[in-house]
Amino acid sequence: MKTVVSLDKSIEKWENIVSGNGMDFGADNCELCHKFGKVGCFNCPVKEKTGFGSCYETPFAKWRNHHKEVHSNMFSRKVECKVCLRLAKEELAFLKGLRKKVKE
């Protein structure tokens, strides 16, 4: 699968989360993680942007930490409060920003 297709599928995942019709299962339902590996993230556009693997230094890291600390949920995350919605929108915007840089 091309990088752009994986990124588009990841964007779709976050569009569904923002709309309240989707859930985040971390790497298990991330097409970028499926393509670039759950460990190492070699050539992943997220890692290329941030310099970090495992989506550190992205809105996703804040989303993951928020769910762990506030909702006691690490593995099946959805929008549960206003902060969740803001963080999900930030992750979606981050991925859409990457989309502009990934070639067809």
N, C-alpha and C positions, 0 to 999 in steps of 0.2 A: 504494500500500500504506500502511495506517495505521502510525503510529509504533509503536504497541503490537505490531503483528504483526512489524515489523522487529526490535524489541527481543526479542520471544519467539524469533524465529529465531536471533538472536545468542546468546541464552541457551542454546538447544538446541545450537548449535555448541560452546560451552564445556562443556556437559554431556558431549558426545561426546569432547572432548579430555581432560577429567578422567577419563573411564571408559577411556581408551586406545583408543577407536574413532574418533577424529577427528584432523584436522590443522588447523593455522592457516596460512592463506596471506595473512594480513594483510587489507587492504582488499578483496582479490579474493574472499574468501568471508565477508565481513561484511555482513549485510543493512543494518545502520545506515549503513555507508559507501556502499552502493549507493543508499540513499534520500537521504542528506544530502550526498553528494559526498565524494570522496577528498581534496579540498583545500577548506579553508574550514569544512567541517562545520557550515554554518549550520543552526540549529534542532535539531541533534543533541542528544539528552538527555545524552550523555556530556559534550559541550562545555558545555552549560548547567550541569551539575553542577560541572565543574572550572574552567571559564573558558578552557580551552585546546583547540585543535584537535589532530587527529592522535593522540588518546588520550594526550597528555602528562599527567602527574600522575595516572595510573591504574595499576592492577596490570599492565595490558597493556604499558605502557612498560617496566616492570621485566622482564616476560616476554621482550619483544623484545630488550632489552639483554643479558639472561642468555644467550639463544640465540646472539647475535652474539659475545659474549665467551667463553663456555664451550664451546659446541658448534659454533662457526664456521658458523652457519646463520642466514640472514636471511629466507628466503622460504618454507620448508616446515617449519614447526615442529610438534613433537609433544612429549609428555612423554617425556623421556629420562633423568631423574634425580629425586631427591627434591625438589630445589629447583624443578624444572620443575612437578612436581605441586603443590607449595605455591603457586606463582605462578598456575597455572591455576585452582586453587580460589579464590584471592583475586580473580581477574578474574571468575569466575562469581558469587561473592558480591557483588561490586561491581555487576554488571549486574542481579542479582536485587534489589538495593537500589534501583536506578533504577526497576525494574518497579513497585514499590509507589507510585511518584510519577507514572507515566505513566497517563493516563486511557484507558479502553477506547474 
